[in-house]
Amino acid sequence: MKNLKNTNQQIEISKSKCFFNQMADILNNFYEKNNLEHMCALDSQMCGNYKTQDQLDWLERFSEVWEKVENRSFSRRTK
């Protein structure tokens, strides 16, 4: 039973890594499309790495989603 629990945890961690990789790709595509420096979305908001209000809004929404995914992933690993 213990091995099954460990296997399920490994699967969840693997899924989370894949999802975080997809999100990182989305963020990188955003930076490429908008000719912005590549950095963390939160850092971009803090240091003004955006040119328009729409870009700032996108970064804020992206950061909110990232935080939700991160919290969900963390809570699943600690169960």
N, C-alpha and C positions, 0 to 999 in steps of 0.2 A: 504494500500500500504506500509506503514511504517513497519508493521509486516512482510510482505513478504520480504522486504529488510533485516530486521534483521535475519529472518530465513535463507536466502541465505548466509548471512555473517557467521552465526553459522555453516552452512554446510561446507563452505570453510575452516573455522578454524578447524573443525573436520577432514576434509580430510588432511589438512596440518599436524595436530598432528599425524595422522596415518602414513603419509609418513615420518615424522621425526622419529617416532618410528621404522619404517622399516630400515631407514638409520642407526639409533643407533644400531639395531640388526646386520646389516651388518658390522659395525665397530667392535662391540664386537666379532663377529665371526672371523674377521681378526686378532684381538689380541689373541684370543684363539688358532687359527690355527698356529700362528707364535710365540707362547709363549712370548708375549710381555705384559708389564704392561698396564692395561686399563686406558685410559685417553682421553682427547680431542685430535682429530687428529692434530690440530694446535700445541698443546702442545707437542705432540709426535715428530713433525717435529723440533720444537725449541730446545727440550732438548735431542734429539738423541735417542728417544725410537723406534729404528728400528735397524735391523742387516745387511740389505743389501740395495743396491741401488734400487732394485726392490720394496722393502717395502717402501722406501722413495717416490718413484715415485707413488705408489699406494695411499699413504697418501696424496700426493699433489693433485692427481686427485680427490680423495674423497672430499677433502676440497673445491676444485673448484665447484664440484657439490653441496655440502652442501650450499655454499654461493649463488649459483644461485637459489636454491630452497628457501632459506631463503628470498632473495630479492623479488622473485616472490610472496611468501606468504605475505610479508609485503606490497607490492604494491597492492595486491588484498584487503587487510583489510582496507587500507586507501582510497579506492574508495568510 
